């Protein structure tokens, strides 16, 4: 990755969007302090990324579910919550937030892939982090559950949590306040969904993103993208 320079606004949902292999996971790992940097610097909540004092303030949910499969849902959330001194009520609230109350006593090994992902999210939520970094949290989930999670993310942002959410599904861009568009390790743009639609000359955000990529690959002298002749979608 190279040439990245951006700031994430507090108390908002920022979408990190780009095709597989564009560098989304590497960037997120750098932000949470587990990716070694060869150059440059990353500051999180005013401190260097990875600083020990950030451990209570930053939550990170990886693509693969990070839970103990031999423990129940509740036991997993209690375990991670114990590191932050949370209460039993906090544990119950985190489980309820991801809609797993009826599975609280069930072993994680017996859950579906989508349910495991929600357990990982509950383990991150229980600490009430100031910054929540989510690496493609909706992959493999059905449309109803995806919608419910985005509603939950919106409520968290409204309550003051800063969220950085990666995705390769461009339709999810509309849920974000700001977008970071990555392609081959480069930051093509930081803009709002409305600005993406305007610059890409299409209300279809995936098509708009593809047009930005075409312009970037053609060089600065290629001119603006062709306007959308299909009309509103």
C-alpha positions, 0 to 999 in steps of 0.5 A: 500500500502506498500514498494513503492520506486520510482522516476518519470522522468521529461518530460516523460510519466510514466505508472502506470499499474495494475489490478483493485484494485491494488492501482493505484488510492490510489497512485495517490491520495497520489501524488496529496496530497489528500490521508492521509499517515499512514507512509512514504513520497511523494515529488512532484517537490521537495516539500511535496505532497499536499503543497499549492504551488503545486496547480498551478503546478499539474493537476489531472484528476480523473476517474469520470468526474469532471465538472459542467453539467449545464455549457457549455464546454467553461464555465467549462474550463474558470471557472477552468482556472480563478483560474490560471489567464489564458486567453481566448486564453488559454481556446480555446487552451485547448478545441482544444487540446481535440478535442471539439471545435464544442461542446464548447457552448454545456452544459456538461449534453448533452455530452457523457461519453467520451466527459465528460472525455475530458472536465475534461482533458481540465480543467486540461490542461488549467493551463499548469501544470508541472505534469499531473496525469491522472487516467485511462483517456482512459476508455470507449473511442473508439480506435480512440480517445484513439490513439488521446489522447496518441498522445496529451500526447506524444506532452505534454511530448516532450514540458516538461510536466511530465505525470503519467497515470494509466491504466489496459489496458496493450497495452497502456504500449507501449506509456510510457517511464517508467512503474510502475507495481502494484499488490495488493498494491505492486510495482513489478517493475519499468522498460521500455516497452522493459525491461518488454518484456525481463523480461516476455519473450514475446512481448505481454506486458500483457502476460509479466506482467502476468509472472512477477506476477507469478514469484513474487507470486511463490517467489525468488526461482521459477526461470525465467519465461518460454520463449515465444514459440509463437514467435514475435506478 
